[in-house]
């Protein structure tokens, strides 16, 4: 069997799966007569969205600090030539 090149992995598969899952969820909500607008206007949903947003910001800030720390360590160990 002759191969004519390297097979590239599918990098868009996850994105397409998320879009399909969202569409299926919206169709199911529509079939159950659940109004998404009214659901999103409830106060607990708004509070939870704010909480999730704040937690994501904290995680991103921590990741940035870790990256800067690791870059600082690697920069300090490579510049030890006399």
TAPETA-V478629 format. One record per residue. PHI is phi in radians with two decimals (* if undefined). PSI is psi in degrees with one decimal (NA if undefined). Layout:
phi->{PHI PHI}
psi->{PSI PSI}
This chain:
phi->{* -1.80 -1.71 -1.79 2.68 -1.33 -1.52 -1.46 -1.23 -1.32 -1.58 -1.74 -1.07 -1.15 -1.14 -1.13 -1.10 -1.13 -1.08 -1.11 -1.11 -1.13 -1.12 -1.10 -1.08 -1.14 -1.14 -1.11 -1.08 -1.15 -1.16 -1.53 1.01 -1.76 -1.48 -1.17 -1.09 -1.20 -1.12 -1.28 -1.52 -1.20 -1.11 -1.17 -1.23 -1.11 -1.10 -1.16 -1.11 -1.14 -1.06 -1.10 -1.05 -1.14 -1.17 -1.12 -1.06 -1.10 -1.11 -1.12 -1.08 -1.11 -1.11 -1.14 -1.12 -1.12 -1.09 -1.12 -1.12 -1.15 -1.13 -1.16 -1.18 -1.17 -1.22 -1.28 -1.43 -1.56 -1.77 -1.74 -1.37 -1.30}
psi->{129.0 127.9 136.2 19.3 169.6 141.0 121.3 139.6 151.5 108.6 -12.1 2.0 -42.6 -39.4 -44.1 -39.7 -39.2 -43.6 -44.3 -41.5 -39.5 -43.8 -43.9 -40.9 -42.5 -38.7 -42.4 -43.1 -38.6 -41.1 -30.4 6.3 39.6 122.1 116.8 -34.1 -43.7 -36.6 -41.9 -17.3 -6.6 143.7 -37.7 -30.1 -41.3 -44.8 -40.6 -39.2 -39.5 -41.9 -46.7 -42.2 -44.4 -38.9 -38.6 -40.3 -42.6 -43.6 -43.2 -42.6 -41.9 -41.6 -38.9 -41.3 -39.7 -42.4 -45.1 -37.8 -45.9 -39.4 -36.5 -39.0 -47.1 -33.5 -34.2 -33.7 -23.3 -15.4 36.2 21.1 139.2 NA}
